[in-house]
Structure formats: structure tokens, C-alpha cells
Amino acid sequence: MIEVVAKLGRGPVFLAGEMLECVITFTNPLSASSTSASSEMLAWASAQIHCQFHASENRVALPPSDGSKHDVQAENETVFVPNRGERGQCILSTPPKILFCDLRLDPGESKSYSYCETLPIDGPPSFRGQSVKYVYKLTIGCQRVNSPIKLLRVPFRVLVLHGLKDYQCPQDEAVAPSNPFLEEEEGLKKDSRLADLATELLMAATSRRSLHLYNISNTRGKVGTFCIFKTVYKIGEDVIGTFNFSEGDIPCLQFSVSLQTEESIQEEFQRRRGQPVSFSTHARHQEACLHTAQSSFSLPIPLSSTPGFTTNIVSLKWRLHFEFVTSGEAAGTCLVRGSQSEAITWTGVEQIEVDTFSWDLPIKVLPTNPILASYVSQFSSTNSITI
């Protein structure tokens, strides 16, 4: 028996273009003093990153593909197929890397191997929608002699930030002093610069603030104004907006604001022409606001959500969806005096005519620091299997 443990040291969330590093440890767990202790042998082990794409047959019409052959290979063949048994198509993969051949482990002995690979920068982000799914996994395959291949899958999340693809190292770094005693680290330095650049791009894009004022009105007149200071956010941020109903001619009885994503299939891949888009609500604020002069809301963008993106099959956009309930009567008739005594009691009317209308405000949602997103990831940094 051999235990195989794979650990992503920095967490299970990465930016496309970053270096993924995984330490894979093979251990013979039996104690040397055990009567049944003996050496264990593995013929080989290999690792590869791949992205699986799965589409809903009811929503997406994919063209026939010659490459999507069924896995008909026997389990005991010595062919490493990382996506064996997985749903959907493998749309992206890195070259497989051999970790070792002919590994012998004595009782209690363990050996570790480091797997490093740069994530393709032109791949899609991780996404689990109503119509399509993009799932990334690192698959480690190993085999004993004359035994079936065993696969250890390590799922992880990929965020895509546009603009990193054109990144070039600053020219002044070419002449900067370096330490000749460090073997490094050129890949690690470049990866660090990539993460720093991503942070700078995100800060520059999401820190700009400018006042956006919108008049809220229906066919009968003005209800109020809405104010928001920016329309570009990172996942993990709060969307904050304020209302001013004091300048309105039509009394607003109630409003709700929903933070939503809009998942739409490109026209050439739609199962039915003109099929509706899919909406998902991530946060919602509702408030009764009769005779309220000002109000506000704060909606958090979940760190686990997917930033907006577009592929040749699907696009994901973010929006704020507003719904307003207004009175069909003048503000003075919404309340009646219930008593003529010295202590005046005001009571709401039993019935009131209302109008409803909605409004959508597009916003842009970008990724965030992958280390921050790792704290709430559903994936584990450590995965194991026994063979």
C-alpha cells in the first residue's frame, strides 16, 4: 500500500498565466517493525493539467467533434489519460510530465516531487453556470507493475484577467543587479511580477470613482434619483448605492435591488433561436420606503463568484436589477387621520393603487487577488489517494 498526497502550497486559486506548483508525496505507511512490512514499488507516475468543458444539452447545441471520442481503453493499460471517465470534453491541456520511473519505497519511507506548470493564459475561467461548465484539474496518474492505473485529481480554480497576455518585463530589470548564488528563480520572479502586475491593474481599474446620477421615473413622473460612485468592481467588494426620494413627484412605497449575473449563449450555439438568457441572483436588498427621503444599500459580490467573461460559446455579464413599487395616488392620500383628539394618530389606508416597474444597470466585475479568493474556495489544497 502506498499513500499519494498532492498539496497546492499557495492555495487552490490561480490567475491564468501564473505558475502552478504542487508537491506530490509518495509514502509507504507501514512501520519497519511491522511483521507484514515490505518494500513497495511503483512503475511510473505522471502529472498533467486539463480543463473539462460540459454543456447542457437542453440549452447548447455543439457541433460534432471528431476529437470527442469515448474512452474505450481498458483500465489496466499503461496509457495515461487524465480525463478518463470525466464528463464533457477536454478543451485544454498541458503537456504531461513524468515524475519518476521505478520508485521503490521501504517501510516508513516517503519521497516528494515538485510539479510546476504555467497555466495557459488564453484559457477560459473556472465557471459552473446553468448552461456550461469549465472545470480545471491537475491529474496525477501512477501505476504498479501489472496493475491498473490510479488517478488522483486535484481540482483548482482559475481566474482570467484581460491585459496580462500582453505583459512584458520592464526593460530596466534586464540590467538590474542579480545574485549569482541563487539558481532560481527566473520562473518564480516572472510569476511574482505577473501577480504584482495583476494587482496593479485591478487597483487601477476599480479605484477610479466618479459620481453617476440617474433619474428614476415612470410614465407618470419622477420617483427620485439614484447615485453610485463607480461601476467597476472586484469580486469580494461591496456594491454601494444611495437613493434620494425627496425630489420625486411620485411616492415610492417599496424598492428592491438584486445583484445578478446574466449567462447568455452565443447565437450560433443556441439550441433554440431567441432562447432566453439565464439569470442568477447573488445578493438582494429590499426595503419599504414610504415617506423616506433617502435610503441606501450595500450588496457584497461573493468571492466564490465568477467575474464577467466571454468565450466563443458563452458570455457572463453582471448587472444591478431594480424593482420599484410606486403609489398611483398623490402622497397626501396615502395616509388618513384616525383621530381628531389632541393625540393625533395616523393610520395607513387599507387599499392603495400601485404601479411597478424595473430597471437594469450593467456593472463590470473583475477578478481579485487569487490568494484572497483561496480563503473561501470550496476546493481543498490537499488531496490524497491510496494505491
SULHUPE-V364800 format. One record per backbone hydrogen bond with DSSP energy under -0.5 kcal/mol. CO is the residue of the C=O (numbers start at 1). NH is the residue of the N-H. E is the energy in kcal/mol with one decimal. If there is no record, write none. Layout:
CO_NH_E, CO_NH_E
//
This chain:
2_387_-2.8, 3_5_-0.5, 3_27_-2.5, 4_385_-2.1, 5_25_-3.0, 6_383_-2.6, 7_9_-0.9, 7_23_-2.4, 8_11_-1.0, 12_157_-3.3, 14_159_-2.8, 15_18_-2.4, 18_20_-0.6, 18_119_-2.9, 19_21_-0.5, 20_117_-2.1, 21_9_-0.7, 22_24_-0.6, 22_115_-3.2, 23_7_-2.2, 23_25_-0.5, 24_113_-2.6, 25_5_-2.5, 26_111_-2.4, 27_3_-2.7, 27_29_-0.8, 28_108_-1.8, 31_34_-1.6, 34_37_-1.2, 40_105_-2.9, 42_103_-2.4, 43_102_-3.0, 44_143_-1.7, 45_99_-2.7, 45_100_-1.2, 46_141_-2.7, 47_97_-2.6, 48_139_-2.8, 49_94_-2.3, 50_137_-2.3, 51_91_-1.9, 51_92_-1.0, 52_135_-2.4, 53_89_-2.9, 54_133_-2.2, 56_59_-0.9, 56_60_-2.7, 59_271_-1.6, 60_62_-0.7, 65_68_-0.7, 67_69_-1.8, 70_72_-1.1, 74_77_-1.4, 75_149_-1.7, 78_80_-0.5, 79_81_-0.8, 80_82_-0.6, 81_84_-1.8, 83_86_-2.0, 89_53_-3.5, 89_91_-0.9, 92_51_-2.7, 97_47_-2.3, 100_45_-1.6, 103_42_-2.5, 105_40_-2.8, 106_109_-2.5, 109_28_-2.7, 111_26_-3.1, 113_24_-3.3, 113_115_-0.5, 114_116_-0.5, 115_22_-2.7, 117_20_-3.3, 119_17_-0.8, 120_123_-0.8, 127_134_-3.1, 131_56_-3.3, 132_129_-2.5, 133_54_-2.1, 134_127_-2.2, 135_52_-3.1, 136_156_-1.6, 137_50_-2.3, 137_139_-0.6, 138_140_-0.5, 138_154_-3.0, 139_48_-1.8, 139_141_-0.5, 140_152_-2.9, 141_46_-2.7, 142_150_-2.9, 143_43_-2.6, 143_44_-1.0, 144_147_-1.4, 148_144_-0.5, 150_142_-2.2, 151_153_-0.6, 152_140_-3.0, 153_155_-0.6, 154_138_-2.4, 156_136_-0.7, 157_14_-2.5, 158_126_-2.4, 159_16_-2.8, 159_161_-0.5, 160_162_-0.5, 161_164_-1.3, 164_167_-1.8, 170_173_-1.2, 171_174_-1.4, 172_175_-0.6, 173_176_-0.7, 178_180_-0.7, 179_182_-1.3, 181_183_-0.5, 184_186_-1.9, 185_189_-3.2, 186_190_-2.4, 187_191_-2.3, 188_192_-2.5, 189_193_-2.4, 190_194_-2.2, 191_195_-2.1, 192_196_-2.5, 193_197_-2.6, 194_198_-2.3, 195_199_-2.1, 196_200_-2.2, 197_201_-2.8, 198_202_-2.4, 199_203_-2.5, 200_204_-2.5, 201_205_-2.0, 202_206_-2.2, 203_207_-1.6, 211_213_-0.6, 212_228_-2.1, 214_226_-2.9, 215_217_-0.6, 216_223_-3.5, 216_224_-1.7, 218_221_-0.7, 221_218_-2.4, 222_249_-2.5, 222_250_-2.3, 224_216_-3.2, 225_244_-2.3, 226_214_-2.6, 227_242_-2.3, 228_212_-2.3, 229_210_-2.6, 231_364_-3.0, 233_366_-3.3, 234_237_-1.9, 237_301_-3.0, 238_240_-0.7, 239_299_-2.5, 240_229_-0.5, 241_297_-2.1, 242_227_-2.7, 243_295_-1.8, 244_225_-1.9, 245_248_-1.3, 249_251_-0.5, 251_253_-0.5, 251_327_-2.4, 253_289_-1.9, 253_290_-0.8, 254_325_-2.9, 255_287_-2.6, 256_323_-2.2, 257_285_-2.7, 258_260_-0.7, 258_321_-2.9, 259_282_-3.2, 259_283_-1.0, 260_319_-2.2, 261_263_-0.6, 261_280_-1.8, 262_264_-0.6, 262_317_-1.9, 263_278_-2.6, 264_315_-2.3, 266_269_-2.0, 267_270_-1.2, 269_61_-3.0, 272_275_-1.7, 278_263_-3.2, 280_261_-2.3, 280_282_-0.5, 283_259_-2.9, 285_257_-3.0, 287_255_-2.3, 289_292_-2.1, 291_293_-0.6, 293_245_-2.6, 293_246_-1.1, 295_243_-3.5, 297_241_-1.6, 298_300_-0.5, 299_239_-3.2, 300_302_-0.7, 301_236_-1.8, 302_305_-1.4, 309_316_-3.0, 313_266_-2.8, 314_311_-3.1, 315_264_-2.3, 316_309_-1.1, 317_262_-3.4, 318_363_-1.6, 319_260_-2.5, 319_321_-0.5, 320_322_-0.6, 320_361_-2.7, 321_258_-2.3, 322_359_-2.1, 323_256_-2.0, 324_326_-0.5, 324_357_-1.8, 325_253_-2.8, 325_254_-1.6, 326_355_-2.7, 330_333_-1.2, 331_334_-1.2, 334_349_-1.4, 336_338_-0.5, 336_347_-2.1, 342_344_-0.9, 345_338_-2.8, 345_339_-0.6, 347_336_-2.1, 353_328_-3.9, 355_326_-3.2, 357_324_-2.9, 359_322_-3.6, 360_362_-0.5, 361_320_-2.5, 363_318_-0.7, 364_233_-2.8, 365_308_-1.6, 366_235_-1.8, 369_372_-0.6, 369_373_-1.8, 370_374_-1.4, 371_375_-0.6, 372_375_-1.0, 373_376_-0.9, 374_377_-1.0, 381_8_-3.0, 383_6_-3.3, 385_4_-3.2
//
